Amino acid sequence: MKLKFIFCFFIFSFFFSKAQDSLNNKKWLRIGVIYGYASQNTFIRQDSDYTYEAYIFKISNHFSLYQKKKHALELSVEPSYYASKHESLNPWQKFYTTTDNPDYYREKYMKLKNMNEYVLNLGLIYRYHLKTDLSLYALGNVGPMYIDTDTEMLKKGFAFSDIFALGGNYRMNDFSVDLKMMIRHVSNADLQKPNFGLNSVGFELGMYYELNKKTTPKRG
């Protein structure tokens, strides 16, 4: 798991160097706000041992890395806040049966908890333009984060937020609307215990202001 930490460090450095280059070269494409919702069992039932849901708020920035005809590669930088809730449901799951004082931890964790997650989502976007004003894309990112509450699945403190998403964007003059479905995994690369991780599936809706009109491909 230390390899994941090293990999994330290099990805983090790469994203920031590319963001600086994009700003210097005036390749900042768009800025916007995103609202979303994700949960552990609402859309796809994943694990009956716990519940987890998050309301998502982001400031989203996209920078151009490469574009040729209808194909584009972009950098995504998104300071994010997740207002989340968690509750442990299974008193006999692995975490409790392998601890020295399971009753103490059951009393501590088997109640609904409100949590705060502060994340810097750093991602790469592959975008395909169907039309001048309509595009589809795939996004993957790895972002450092801080979670302020202990659970039986993840220790309070530093962690990583990994996201894969598929979405679409529709442009209306200087503004665009964005919708995507996403899968998210949160863990800390075994820097602390426990580290079973938190998983969720959800959606995000965004509204962007388009900064660089020249990067949009012409019809035909």
DONU-269911 format. One line per 4 residues: number of its first residue (from 1); their letters; for each residue x, y, z of N, C-alpha, C. Coordinates in nm, 4 decimals. Each point is the difference from the previous one (the first is absolute). Layout:
NUM = a = X/Y/Z/X/Y/Z/X/Y/Z  ...
This chain:
1 = mklk = 0.0807/-0.1210/0.0000/-0.0807/0.1210/0.0000/0.0853/0.1279/0.0000  0.1271/-0.0122/0.0403/0.0869/0.1160/-0.0062/0.0197/0.0450/-0.1441  -0.0068/-0.0956/-0.0943/0.0122/0.0347/-0.1410/-0.1131/0.0933/-0.0419  -0.1208/-0.0242/0.0554/-0.1128/0.0881/-0.0317/0.0274/0.1405/0.0500
5 = fifc = 0.0575/0.0124/0.1195/0.0312/0.1315/0.0546/0.1006/0.0728/-0.0891  0.1064/-0.0720/-0.0429/0.1010/0.0598/-0.0873/-0.0610/0.0393/-0.1340  -0.0845/-0.0907/-0.0549/-0.0665/0.0278/-0.1270/-0.0870/0.1252/0.0105  -0.0760/0.0119/0.1084/-0.0877/0.1155/0.0184/0.0803/0.1289/0.0144
9 = ffif = 0.1180/-0.0104/0.0642/0.0846/0.1184/0.0144/0.0454/0.0513/-0.1366  0.0431/-0.0923/-0.0871/0.0441/0.0405/-0.1328/-0.1162/0.0522/-0.0843  -0.1180/-0.0650/0.0130/-0.1180/0.0487/-0.0718/-0.0353/0.1403/0.0457  0.0058/0.0239/0.1313/-0.0297/0.1310/0.0576/0.0955/0.1058/-0.0573
13 = sfff = 0.1302/-0.0336/-0.0047/0.1000/0.0936/-0.0534/-0.0222/0.0261/-0.1489  -0.0323/-0.1067/-0.0739/-0.0245/0.0139/-0.1440/-0.1179/0.0914/-0.0269  -0.1106/-0.0190/0.0745/-0.1196/0.0802/-0.0210/0.0278/0.1480/0.0247  0.0738/0.0308/0.1060/0.0246/0.1396/0.0301/0.0935/0.0654/-0.1013
17 = skaq = 0.0983/-0.0751/-0.0494/0.0883/0.0565/-0.1024/-0.0782/0.0261/-0.1283  -0.0913/-0.0926/-0.0363/-0.0808/0.0181/-0.1200/-0.0987/0.1151/0.0179  -0.0544/0.0142/0.1182/-0.0931/0.1105/0.0259/0.0708/0.1341/-0.0150  0.1252/0.0089/0.0510/0.0760/0.1236/-0.0130/0.0305/0.0304/-0.1464
21 = dsln = 0.0398/-0.1030/-0.0757/0.0268/0.0190/-0.1430/-0.1253/0.0457/-0.0739  -0.1143/-0.0601/0.0346/-0.1256/0.0351/-0.0668/-0.0394/0.1441/0.0278  0.0200/0.0432/0.1238/-0.0309/0.1390/0.0337/0.0913/0.0949/-0.0755  0.1296/-0.0338/-0.0049/0.0960/0.0860/-0.0701/-0.0300/0.0083/-0.1486
25 = nkkw = -0.0522/-0.1090/-0.0577/-0.0286/-0.0047/-0.1435/-0.1455/0.0350/-0.0326  -0.0730/0.0470/0.0977/-0.1395/0.0412/-0.0154/-0.0874/-0.1163/-0.0511  0.0206/-0.1174/0.0580/-0.0774/-0.1167/-0.0379/-0.1018/-0.0389/0.1075  -0.0320/0.0931/0.0851/-0.1050/-0.0214/0.1005/-0.1335/0.0010/-0.0736
29 = lrig = -0.0663/-0.1143/-0.0098/-0.1179/-0.0141/-0.0849/-0.1280/0.0504/0.0648  -0.0224/-0.0407/0.1256/-0.1283/0.0313/0.0643/0.0124/-0.0073/0.1509  -0.0887/0.0714/0.0680/-0.0100/-0.0053/0.1451/-0.1472/-0.0143/0.0352  -0.0294/-0.0786/0.1031/-0.1394/-0.0206/0.0338/-0.0188/-0.0522/0.1415
33 = viyg = -0.1253/-0.0239/0.0323/-0.0368/-0.0565/0.1299/-0.0743/-0.1306/-0.0239  0.0194/-0.0945/0.0903/-0.0591/-0.1331/-0.0119/-0.0709/-0.0361/0.1292  -0.1168/-0.0599/-0.0158/-0.0708/-0.0600/0.1135/-0.0251/-0.1465/-0.0325  0.0163/-0.0867/0.0996/-0.0201/-0.1418/-0.0266/-0.0444/-0.0765/0.1222
37 = yasq = -0.0352/-0.1250/-0.0239/-0.0387/-0.0914/0.1079/0.0528/-0.1382/-0.0331  0.0557/-0.0679/0.0997/0.0495/-0.1365/-0.0174/-0.0296/-0.0793/0.1270  -0.0230/-0.1304/-0.0171/-0.0290/-0.0836/0.1161/0.0545/-0.1399/-0.0206  0.0032/-0.0750/0.1095/0.0588/-0.1325/-0.0028/-0.0981/-0.1056/-0.0486
41 = ntfi = -0.1287/0.0220/0.0174/-0.0974/-0.1035/-0.0347/-0.1213/0.0484/-0.0788  -0.0156/0.1297/-0.0211/-0.1217/0.0507/-0.0618/-0.0144/-0.0442/-0.1453  0.1058/0.0145/-0.0791/-0.0075/-0.0305/-0.1421/0.0414/-0.1446/-0.0292  0.1123/-0.0413/0.0569/0.0491/-0.1371/-0.0157/0.0312/-0.0529/0.1392
45 = rqds = -0.0680/-0.1053/0.0414/0.0228/-0.0528/0.1342/0.1361/-0.0687/0.0054  0.0883/0.0500/0.0872/0.1381/-0.0458/0.0027/0.0360/-0.0769/0.1273  -0.0460/0.0462/0.1153/0.0439/-0.0594/0.1258/-0.1060/0.0270/0.1064  -0.0488/-0.1057/0.0632/-0.1046/0.0149/0.1018/0.0566/0.0267/0.1384
49 = dyty = 0.1351/0.0070/0.0135/0.0620/0.0212/0.1305/-0.0089/0.1442/0.0483  -0.0184/0.0943/-0.0915/-0.0027/0.1404/0.0406/-0.0769/0.0822/-0.1022  -0.0395/0.1209/0.0398/-0.0578/0.0971/-0.0924/0.0969/0.1176/-0.0132  -0.0018/0.0608/-0.1190/0.0844/0.1154/-0.0247/-0.0636/0.0819/-0.1107
53 = eayi = -0.0163/0.1292/0.0229/-0.0509/0.0898/-0.1037/0.0675/0.1346/0.0133  0.0072/0.0732/-0.1112/0.0686/0.1285/-0.0001/-0.0693/0.0981/-0.0932  -0.0140/0.1233/0.0460/-0.0440/0.1114/-0.0835/0.1263/0.0757/-0.0416  0.0116/0.0285/-0.1290/0.1269/0.0419/-0.0594/-0.0095/0.1442/-0.0496
57 = fkis = 0.1009/0.0796/0.0332/0.0083/0.1388/-0.0452/0.1413/0.0248/-0.0520  0.0109/0.0494/-0.1254/0.1310/0.0184/-0.0613/0.0081/0.1332/-0.0740  0.1203/0.0564/-0.0031/0.0359/0.1051/-0.0951/0.0872/-0.0676/-0.1048  -0.0450/-0.0005/-0.1245/0.0620/-0.0824/-0.1035/0.0708/0.0856/-0.1045
61 = nhfs = 0.1226/-0.0403/-0.0326/0.0803/0.0683/-0.1018/0.0533/-0.1027/-0.0990  -0.0111/0.0299/-0.1301/0.0523/-0.0870/-0.1046/0.1051/0.0749/-0.0813  0.1131/-0.0699/-0.0263/0.1097/0.0579/-0.0768/0.0298/-0.0894/-0.1198  0.0311/0.0606/-0.1126/0.0279/-0.0753/-0.1212/0.1424/-0.0558/0.0014
65 = lyqk = 0.0127/-0.1307/-0.0262/0.1303/-0.0643/-0.0148/0.0283/-0.0366/-0.1452  -0.1065/-0.0377/-0.0718/0.0162/-0.0445/-0.1390/-0.1355/0.0071/-0.0681  0.0006/0.0424/-0.1266/-0.1243/-0.0010/-0.0767/0.0312/-0.0144/-0.1484  -0.0704/-0.0911/-0.0666/0.0128/-0.0189/-0.1429/-0.1339/-0.0452/-0.0546
69 = kkha = -0.0562/0.0827/-0.0875/-0.1310/-0.0247/-0.0561/-0.1030/-0.0219/0.1112  -0.0586/-0.1183/0.0094/-0.1057/-0.0242/0.0982/0.0514/-0.0580/0.1316  0.1288/-0.0275/0.0083/0.0560/-0.0640/0.1192/0.0732/0.1022/0.0859  -0.0149/-0.0112/0.1321/0.0667/0.0931/0.0903/0.0396/-0.0704/0.1285
73 = lels = 0.1112/0.0456/0.0577/0.0455/-0.0460/0.1302/0.0113/0.1214/0.0901  -0.0604/-0.0082/0.1187/-0.0063/0.1148/0.0883/0.0445/-0.0367/0.1409  0.0451/0.1004/0.0720/0.0335/-0.0120/0.1412/-0.1134/0.0584/0.0822  -0.0419/-0.0733/0.1028/-0.1070/0.0444/0.0886/0.0563/0.0268/0.1393
77 = veps = -0.0250/0.1205/0.0537/0.0425/0.0374/0.1347/-0.1236/0.0474/0.0758  -0.0363/-0.0723/0.1076/-0.1276/0.0258/0.0671/0.0142/-0.0013/0.1522  0.0194/0.1156/0.0637/-0.0132/0.0055/0.1463/-0.1433/-0.0406/0.0377  -0.0122/-0.0947/0.0944/-0.1302/-0.0630/0.0228/-0.0287/-0.0167/0.1487
81 = yyas = -0.1299/0.0005/0.0301/-0.0465/-0.0275/0.1371/-0.1091/-0.1052/-0.0067  0.0122/-0.1041/0.0818/-0.0986/-0.1071/0.0090/-0.0604/0.0016/0.1401  -0.1295/0.0276/0.0099/-0.0734/-0.0116/0.1264/-0.0573/-0.1404/0.0043  0.0599/-0.0881/0.0783/-0.0336/-0.1412/-0.0066/-0.0550/-0.0538/0.1318
85 = khes = -0.0635/-0.1177/-0.0105/-0.0555/-0.0704/0.1158/0.0412/-0.1467/-0.0081  0.0219/-0.0594/0.1160/0.0422/-0.1397/0.0059/-0.0608/-0.0676/0.1222  -0.0370/-0.1262/-0.0170/-0.0484/-0.0792/0.1132/0.0417/-0.1456/-0.0176  0.0615/-0.0565/0.1010/0.0354/-0.1415/0.0002/-0.1235/-0.0824/0.0353
89 = lnpw = -0.0256/-0.1082/-0.0748/-0.1233/-0.0771/0.0164/0.0210/-0.1426/0.0501  0.1142/-0.0580/-0.0283/0.0228/-0.1418/0.0315/0.0944/-0.0141/0.1195  -0.0489/-0.0426/0.1178/0.0862/-0.0118/0.1189/0.1013/-0.1135/-0.0089  -0.0129/-0.0859/-0.1018/0.0896/-0.1148/-0.0126/0.0927/0.0097/-0.1213
93 = qkfy = 0.0099/0.1177/-0.0576/0.0914/0.0138/-0.1128/0.1450/-0.0116/0.0471  0.0908/-0.0163/-0.0952/0.1391/-0.0339/0.0283/0.0661/0.0973/0.0965  -0.0261/0.1283/-0.0140/0.0661/0.0986/0.0860/-0.0262/-0.0290/0.1465  -0.1259/-0.0279/0.0359/-0.0346/-0.0216/0.1406/0.0547/-0.1324/0.0537
97 = tttd = -0.0044/-0.1026/-0.0802/0.0426/-0.1325/0.0478/0.1515/-0.0131/0.0119  0.0758/0.0942/-0.0546/0.1460/-0.0072/0.0084/0.0584/0.1044/0.0949  -0.0838/0.0769/0.0703/0.0498/0.0983/0.0957/-0.0013/-0.0578/0.1418  0.0797/0.0613/0.0888/0.0101/-0.0482/0.1377/-0.1234/0.0313/0.0834
101 = npdy = -0.0700/0.1064/-0.0360/-0.1170/0.0417/0.0778/-0.1158/0.0294/-0.0946  -0.0604/-0.1060/-0.0585/-0.1043/0.0215/-0.1020/-0.1217/0.0766/0.0509  -0.0387/-0.0216/0.1268/-0.1185/0.0695/0.0526/0.0213/0.1512/0.0049  0.1213/0.0414/0.0341/0.0313/0.1431/0.0036/-0.0154/0.0616/-0.1383
105 = yrek = 0.0545/-0.0690/-0.1007/-0.0052/0.0542/-0.1360/-0.1397/-0.0090/-0.0598  -0.0764/-0.1007/0.0375/-0.1389/-0.0065/-0.0460/-0.0797/0.1186/0.0523  0.0200/0.0318/0.1268/-0.0707/0.1145/0.0580/0.0449/0.1310/-0.0643  0.1278/0.0064/-0.0365/0.0553/0.1226/-0.0583/-0.0456/0.0216/-0.1434
109 = ymkl = -0.0024/-0.1073/-0.0809/-0.0201/0.0151/-0.1429/-0.1406/-0.0354/-0.0482  -0.0767/-0.0749/0.0784/-0.1322/-0.0420/-0.0483/-0.1053/0.1044/0.0326  0.0219/0.1175/-0.0525/-0.0934/0.1125/0.0105/0.0245/0.0895/-0.1207  -0.1009/0.0739/-0.0395/0.0125/0.0871/-0.1167/0.0942/0.1157/0.0308
113 = knmn = 0.0992/0.0206/-0.0890/0.0982/0.1057/0.0179/-0.0046/0.0972/-0.1165  0.0078/0.1288/0.0289/0.0183/0.1028/-0.1025/0.1489/0.0277/-0.0149  0.0473/0.0041/-0.1238/0.1433/0.0171/-0.0251/0.0222/0.1129/-0.1007  0.1212/0.0541/0.0025/0.0422/0.1008/-0.0970/0.1237/-0.0508/-0.0728
117 = eyvl = -0.0031/0.0104/-0.1335/0.1131/-0.0426/-0.0821/0.0436/0.1183/-0.0872  0.1284/0.0318/0.0070/0.0561/0.1103/-0.0764/0.0983/-0.0592/-0.1011  -0.0254/0.0229/-0.1280/0.0706/-0.0722/-0.1057/0.0500/0.0969/-0.1071  0.1173/-0.0309/-0.0561/0.0450/0.0660/-0.1218/-0.0020/-0.1052/-0.1101
121 = nlgl = -0.1075/-0.0032/-0.0776/-0.0143/-0.0975/-0.1080/0.0848/0.0439/-0.1200  0.0919/-0.0864/-0.0427/0.0889/0.0278/-0.1128/-0.0192/-0.1103/-0.1030  -0.0482/0.0349/-0.1189/-0.0364/-0.1046/-0.0947/0.0396/0.0289/-0.1432  -0.0057/-0.1053/-0.0807/0.0178/0.0094/-0.1441/-0.1331/-0.0317/-0.0676
125 = iyry = -0.0346/0.0776/-0.1015/-0.1253/-0.0162/-0.0733/0.0314/-0.0281/-0.1465  -0.0571/-0.1066/-0.0533/-0.0004/-0.0207/-0.1444/-0.1373/0.0422/-0.0501  -0.0031/0.0950/-0.0935/-0.1266/0.0547/-0.0491/-0.0125/-0.0238/-0.1509  -0.1195/-0.0409/-0.0402/-0.0303/-0.0174/-0.1426/-0.1156/0.0924/-0.0355
129 = hlkt = 0.0224/0.0887/-0.0974/-0.1014/0.0974/-0.0408/-0.0906/-0.0611/-0.1074  -0.1258/-0.0239/0.0364/-0.0983/-0.0462/-0.0975/-0.0404/0.1127/-0.0935  -0.0155/0.1195/0.0583/-0.0322/0.1211/-0.0738/0.0784/0.1147/0.0621  -0.0137/0.1186/-0.0571/0.0662/0.1169/0.0562/-0.0424/0.0239/0.1436
133 = dlsl = -0.1297/-0.0245/0.0293/-0.0523/0.0315/0.1321/-0.0293/-0.1225/0.0865  0.0380/-0.1193/-0.0446/-0.0303/-0.1215/0.0750/0.1205/-0.0931/0.0014  0.0378/-0.0460/0.1195/0.1139/-0.0913/0.0131/-0.0276/-0.1055/0.1055  0.0664/-0.1148/-0.0157/-0.0010/-0.1074/0.0989/0.1421/-0.0193/0.0515
137 = yalg = 0.0145/-0.0483/0.1240/0.1340/-0.0122/0.0549/0.0101/-0.1102/0.1051  0.1230/-0.0427/0.0241/0.0336/-0.0899/0.1103/0.1022/0.0708/0.0882  -0.0152/-0.0140/0.1308/0.0875/0.0684/0.0952/0.0542/-0.0996/0.1012  0.1280/0.0141/0.0332/0.0604/-0.0760/0.1085/0.0866/0.0912/0.0831
141 = nvgp = -0.0088/-0.0107/0.1330/0.0863/0.0848/0.0818/0.0429/-0.0681/0.1289  0.1082/0.0514/0.0562/0.0508/-0.0395/0.1307/0.0285/0.1284/0.0759  -0.0676/0.0220/0.1145/0.0152/0.1252/0.0701/0.0283/-0.0172/0.1475  0.0905/0.0809/0.0577/0.0224/-0.0018/0.1445/-0.1195/0.0578/0.0731
145 = myid = -0.0258/-0.0494/0.1206/-0.1158/0.0465/0.0762/0.0253/-0.0132/0.1496  -0.0872/0.0664/0.0769/0.0003/-0.0129/0.1462/-0.1427/-0.0302/0.0439  -0.0159/-0.1057/0.0821/-0.1301/-0.0341/0.0567/0.0075/0.0193/0.1510  -0.1022/0.0633/0.0590/0.0116/0.0455/0.1389/-0.0602/-0.0939/0.1037
149 = tdte = -0.0411/-0.1220/-0.0403/-0.0687/-0.0906/0.0929/0.0491/-0.1434/-0.0171  0.0228/-0.0688/0.1117/0.0353/-0.1416/-0.0019/-0.1218/-0.0858/-0.0287  0.0180/-0.1039/-0.0792/-0.1012/-0.1047/-0.0158/0.0719/-0.1349/0.0024  -0.0783/-0.1088/0.0065/0.0607/-0.1327/-0.0024/0.0563/-0.0350/-0.1373
153 = mlkk = -0.0350/0.0801/-0.1032/0.0474/-0.0248/-0.1361/0.1229/0.0825/-0.0365  0.0158/0.1165/0.0634/0.1080/0.0906/-0.0392/0.0372/0.0895/0.1179  0.1293/0.0115/0.0242/0.0521/0.0835/0.1078/-0.0098/0.1480/-0.0350  -0.0312/0.0803/0.0999/0.0013/0.1450/-0.0158/0.1364/0.0489/-0.0463
157 = gfaf = 0.0018/0.0983/-0.0906/0.1257/0.0596/-0.0413/0.0206/0.0003/-0.1499  0.1249/-0.0089/-0.0418/0.0372/0.0087/-0.1409/-0.0417/-0.1260/-0.0748  -0.0536/0.0194/-0.1213/-0.0412/-0.1131/-0.0842/0.0036/0.0443/-0.1457  -0.0467/-0.0905/-0.0870/-0.0073/0.0299/-0.1426/-0.1412/-0.0262/-0.0504
161 = sdif = -0.0458/0.0855/-0.0896/-0.1310/-0.0140/-0.0639/0.0210/-0.0362/-0.1465  -0.0414/-0.1218/-0.0383/0.0156/-0.0487/-0.1376/-0.1366/-0.0024/-0.0684  -0.0082/0.0572/-0.1194/-0.1284/0.0119/-0.0700/0.0152/-0.0411/-0.1463  -0.0989/-0.0742/-0.0475/-0.0151/-0.0234/-0.1440/-0.1410/0.0434/-0.0377
165 = algg = -0.0126/0.0749/-0.1100/-0.1300/0.0540/-0.0378/-0.0168/0.0025/-0.1509  -0.1265/-0.0090/-0.0431/-0.0386/0.0176/-0.1398/-0.1056/0.1093/-0.0047  0.0146/0.0935/-0.0954/-0.0941/0.1109/-0.0013/-0.0157/0.0645/-0.1353  -0.0817/0.1049/-0.0002/-0.0244/0.0772/-0.1206/-0.0093/0.1470/0.0332
169 = nyrm = 0.0301/0.0841/-0.0992/-0.0012/0.1447/0.0182/-0.0716/0.0644/-0.1184  -0.0929/0.0912/0.0312/-0.0735/0.0722/-0.1041/0.0263/0.1489/0.0167  0.0480/0.0636/-0.1079/0.0395/0.1400/0.0056/-0.1082/0.0906/-0.0569  -0.0226/0.1129/0.0717/-0.0958/0.1023/-0.0433/0.0711/0.1348/0.0037
173 = ndfs = 0.0566/0.0389/-0.1144/0.0776/0.1241/-0.0094/0.1166/-0.0022/0.0982  -0.0017/0.0914/0.0987/0.1124/0.0096/0.0937/-0.0128/-0.0928/0.1201  -0.1073/-0.0764/0.0083/-0.0219/-0.0895/0.1138/-0.0193/-0.1438/-0.0492  0.0227/-0.0948/0.0885/-0.0258/-0.1401/-0.0326/-0.0543/-0.0728/0.1224
177 = vdlk = -0.0795/-0.1037/-0.0272/-0.0572/-0.0842/0.1047/0.0646/-0.1374/-0.0097  0.0310/-0.0568/0.1145/0.0765/-0.1236/0.0044/-0.0693/-0.1011/0.0927  -0.0090/-0.1253/-0.0444/-0.0590/-0.1061/0.0825/0.0851/-0.1253/-0.0127  0.0310/-0.0632/0.1135/0.0794/-0.1231/-0.0042/-0.0409/-0.0963/0.1108
181 = mmir = 0.0218/-0.1279/-0.0280/-0.0137/-0.1066/0.0983/0.1404/-0.0396/0.0445  0.0163/-0.0260/0.1313/0.1347/-0.0232/0.0518/0.0030/-0.1146/0.1001  0.1182/-0.0637/0.0075/0.0313/-0.1007/0.1012/0.1174/0.0530/0.0809  -0.0114/-0.0048/0.1333/0.1038/0.0590/0.0854/0.0468/-0.1007/0.1052
185 = hvsn = 0.1315/0.0005/0.0244/0.0594/-0.0819/0.1059/0.0909/0.0887/0.0840  -0.0133/-0.0102/0.1313/0.0816/0.0775/0.0933/0.0799/-0.0961/0.0873  0.1323/0.0164/0.0039/0.0864/-0.0792/0.0879/0.1283/0.0778/0.0238  0.0865/-0.0515/0.0891/0.1191/0.0774/0.0369/0.1320/-0.0690/-0.0328
189 = adlq = -0.0010/-0.1005/-0.0898/0.1214/-0.0700/-0.0422/0.0716/-0.0671/0.1173  -0.0786/-0.0430/0.1000/0.0531/-0.0689/0.1180/0.0938/0.0868/0.0828  -0.0156/0.1327/-0.0089/0.0783/0.0890/0.0843/-0.0482/-0.0054/0.1446  -0.1285/-0.0331/0.0203/-0.0584/-0.0171/0.1320/-0.0965/-0.1179/-0.0048
193 = kpnf = -0.0325/-0.0516/0.1191/-0.0974/-0.1074/0.0117/-0.1185/0.0481/0.0838  -0.1230/-0.0424/-0.0355/-0.0369/-0.0901/-0.1102/0.0016/0.0694/-0.1353  0.0043/-0.0817/-0.1048/0.0017/0.0538/-0.1359/-0.0770/-0.0918/-0.0946  -0.1230/-0.0359/0.0396/-0.0834/-0.0803/-0.0895/-0.0544/0.0847/-0.1148
197 = glns = -0.0104/0.1307/0.0208/-0.0441/0.0906/-0.1050/-0.1499/0.0196/-0.0034  -0.0412/0.1076/-0.0653/-0.1407/0.0344/-0.0189/-0.0283/0.0088/-0.1493  -0.1098/-0.0605/-0.0439/-0.0358/-0.0019/-0.1419/-0.1361/0.0657/-0.0215  -0.0178/0.0627/-0.1145/-0.1292/0.0616/-0.0311/-0.0171/0.0143/-0.1505
201 = vgfe = -0.1258/0.0094/-0.0403/-0.0381/0.0230/-0.1393/-0.0992/0.1149/-0.0012  0.0132/0.0916/-0.0971/-0.0924/0.1118/-0.0006/0.0059/0.0816/-0.1271  -0.0444/0.1242/0.0102/-0.0052/0.0894/-0.1158/0.0474/0.1377/0.0413  0.0415/0.0792/-0.1000/0.0366/0.1390/0.0217/-0.0581/0.0856/-0.1116
205 = lgmy = -0.0523/0.1158/0.0372/-0.0555/0.0965/-0.0945/0.0795/0.1286/0.0128  0.0501/0.0510/-0.1148/0.0824/0.1202/0.0035/-0.0460/0.1078/-0.0961  0.0322/0.1239/0.0332/-0.0227/0.1151/-0.0874/0.1333/0.0726/-0.0161  0.0422/0.0203/-0.1272/0.1312/0.0580/-0.0289/-0.0124/0.1305/-0.0772
209 = yeln = 0.0985/0.0872/0.0214/0.0203/0.1159/-0.0855/0.1176/-0.0312/-0.0910  -0.0195/0.0084/-0.1325/0.1027/-0.0346/-0.0977/0.0938/0.1190/-0.0196  0.1301/-0.0226/0.0230/0.0982/0.1078/-0.0032/0.0708/0.0132/-0.1340  0.0184/-0.1116/-0.0684/0.0815/0.0007/-0.1216/-0.0812/-0.0546/-0.1172
213 = kktt = -0.0577/0.0894/-0.0769/-0.0881/-0.0403/-0.1108/0.0771/-0.0671/-0.1131  0.1275/0.0308/-0.0164/0.0775/-0.0514/-0.1125/0.0258/-0.1495/0.0099  -0.0162/-0.0597/0.1196/0.0283/-0.1426/0.0138/-0.1148/-0.0875/-0.0431  -0.1190/0.0606/-0.0291/-0.1147/-0.0781/-0.0434/0.0089/-0.0286/-0.1496
217 = pkrg = -0.0060/-0.1266/-0.0420/0.0152/-0.0323/-0.1430/-0.1142/0.0559/-0.0828  0.0313/0.0389/-0.1251/-0.1023/0.0509/-0.0897/-0.0782/-0.1150/-0.0625  -0.1213/0.0289/-0.0431/-0.0825/-0.1020/-0.0650/0.0650/-0.0449/-0.1309  -0.0135/-0.1320/-0.0264/0.0570/-0.0535/-0.1221/0.1467/-0.0327/0.0124
